[in-house]
Amino acid sequence: MKITKDMLIIDIINKYEKTIPMFMAFGMGCVGCLAAKGESVEQAAAVHGIDVDFLIEKLNEVAE
């Protein structure tokens, strides 16, 4: 399964624990954030001013 920008952060980190350091590297403390339960990668990237396509690319690299 490929990570997409509409996926919830909590679902990604639960399925692909290897993505946690990548989220942190982008300055996203998503692991402990309550918003992770209802926020998509696209929404979180917008809040943090991150290029969502680049983030998705990097998340998929580590999730393999």
PASEBA-1860 file (N, C-alpha, C; in nm, 3 decimals):
! residues 64
1> MKITKDML> 0.085/-0.119/0.000/0.000/0.000/0.000/0.088/0.124/0.000 ~ 0.056/0.215/-0.084/0.132/0.337/-0.097/0.071/0.447/-0.009 ~ 0.156/0.526/0.054/0.110/0.639/0.135/0.065/0.750/0.041 ~ -0.052/0.806/0.071/-0.107/0.915/-0.009/-0.135/1.035/0.081 ~ -0.151/1.150/0.018/-0.168/1.273/0.096/-0.301/1.282/0.170 ~ -0.398/1.199/0.132/-0.527/1.204/0.201/-0.535/1.108/0.319 ~ -0.429/1.030/0.342/-0.427/0.937/0.455/-0.409/1.012/0.587 ~ -0.471/0.960/0.691/-0.454/1.019/0.824/-0.316/0.984/0.877
9> IIDIINKY> -0.256/1.079/0.946/-0.122/1.059/1.000/-0.119/0.941/1.096 ~ -0.217/0.929/1.181/-0.220/0.820/1.278/-0.220/0.684/1.209 ~ -0.291/0.673/1.097/-0.295/0.546/1.023/-0.158/0.514/0.964 ~ -0.089/0.616/0.918/0.044/0.596/0.859/0.144/0.551/0.965 ~ 0.149/0.621/1.077/0.248/0.585/1.178/0.216/0.452/1.245 ~ 0.089/0.415/1.250/0.053/0.285/1.306/0.094/0.172/1.213 ~ 0.080/0.192/1.083/0.113/0.088/0.985/0.261/0.088/0.947 ~ 0.321/0.206/0.942/0.460/0.219/0.900/0.539/0.296/1.005
17> EKTIPMFM> 0.580/0.227/1.110/0.652/0.293/1.219/0.782/0.359/1.172 ~ 0.837/0.309/1.063/0.962/0.366/1.010/0.943/0.510/0.962 ~ 0.818/0.555/0.946/0.794/0.692/0.900/0.806/0.795/1.012 ~ 0.804/0.749/1.135/0.808/0.843/1.248/0.929/0.935/1.243 ~ 1.051/0.882/1.225/1.166/0.972/1.216/1.158/1.069/1.098 ~ 1.094/1.028/0.990/1.080/1.117/0.874/0.987/1.233/0.907 ~ 0.875/1.204/0.971/0.786/1.312/1.014/0.863/1.409/1.104 ~ 0.941/1.354/1.197/1.018/1.437/1.289/1.122/1.520/1.215
25> AFGMGCVG> 1.185/1.462/1.114/1.287/1.534/1.036/1.228/1.655/0.965 ~ 1.101/1.648/0.932/1.032/1.759/0.868/0.976/1.858/0.971 ~ 1.006/1.835/1.099/0.960/1.925/1.203/0.815/1.903/1.243 ~ 0.766/1.785/1.213/0.627/1.753/1.243/0.625/1.656/1.362 ~ 0.583/1.706/1.477/0.574/1.623/1.596/0.447/1.541/1.597 ~ 0.418/1.480/1.485/0.291/1.410/1.464/0.272/1.288/1.552 ~ 0.380/1.234/1.599/0.371/1.111/1.677/0.287/1.132/1.802 ~ 0.308/1.240/1.872/0.236/1.264/1.995/0.125/1.367/1.984
33> CLAAKGES> 0.097/1.413/1.866/-0.001/1.519/1.846/-0.142/1.463/1.837 ~ -0.234/1.522/1.911/-0.373/1.478/1.906/-0.435/1.500/1.768 ~ -0.389/1.599/1.697/-0.443/1.626/1.563/-0.414/1.512/1.467 ~ -0.313/1.431/1.496/-0.276/1.320/1.407/-0.390/1.222/1.388 ~ -0.480/1.217/1.484/-0.592/1.123/1.474/-0.696/1.165/1.371 ~ -0.699/1.293/1.336/-0.799/1.339/1.242/-0.745/1.424/1.131 ~ -0.613/1.433/1.122/-0.550/1.521/1.024/-0.480/1.439/0.916 ~ -0.505/1.475/0.792/-0.437/1.408/0.681/-0.296/1.464/0.666
41> VEQAAAVH> -0.216/1.391/0.589/-0.079/1.438/0.562/-0.086/1.573/0.491 ~ -0.178/1.588/0.399/-0.192/1.714/0.325/-0.225/1.830/0.418 ~ -0.316/1.809/0.511/-0.353/1.914/0.606/-0.235/1.951/0.695 ~ -0.166/1.850/0.745/-0.051/1.875/0.833/0.061/1.946/0.759 ~ 0.085/1.906/0.636/0.190/1.970/0.556/0.157/2.118/0.534 ~ 0.031/2.148/0.509/-0.011/2.287/0.488/0.013/2.370/0.615 ~ -0.021/2.314/0.729/-0.002/2.384/0.857/0.146/2.413/0.882 ~ 0.231/2.319/0.843/0.375/2.332/0.867/0.451/2.395/0.751
49> GIDVDFLI> 0.381/2.432/0.645/0.447/2.495/0.530/0.540/2.403/0.455 ~ 0.500/2.277/0.444/0.583/2.175/0.379/0.521/2.135/0.246 ~ 0.604/2.112/0.147/0.559/2.063/0.016/0.509/1.920/0.034 ~ 0.378/1.900/0.022/0.318/1.770/0.050/0.367/1.662/-0.045 ~ 0.391/1.695/-0.169/0.437/1.593/-0.265/0.576/1.543/-0.229 ~ 0.663/1.634/-0.186/0.798/1.595/-0.144/0.791/1.510/-0.017 ~ 0.706/1.549/0.076/0.690/1.474/0.200/0.639/1.333/0.171 ~ 0.539/1.321/0.086/0.485/1.189/0.049/0.593/1.103/-0.015
57> EKLNEVAE> 0.672/1.162/-0.103/0.781/1.089/-0.167/0.876/1.031/-0.063 ~ 0.915/1.112/0.033/1.009/1.069/0.137/0.947/0.966/0.230 ~ 0.819/0.983/0.265/0.751/0.886/0.350/0.744/0.750/0.283 ~ 0.714/0.749/0.154/0.705/0.623/0.081/0.842/0.556/0.068 ~ 0.947/0.634/0.060/1.082/0.577/0.054/1.114/0.497/0.181 ~ 1.077/0.551/0.296/1.110/0.482/0.422/1.008/0.374/0.457 ~ 0.889/0.382/0.401/0.785/0.284/0.432/0.805/0.152/0.358 ~ 0.888/0.152/0.257/0.908/0.030/0.175/0.975/-0.080/0.254
END
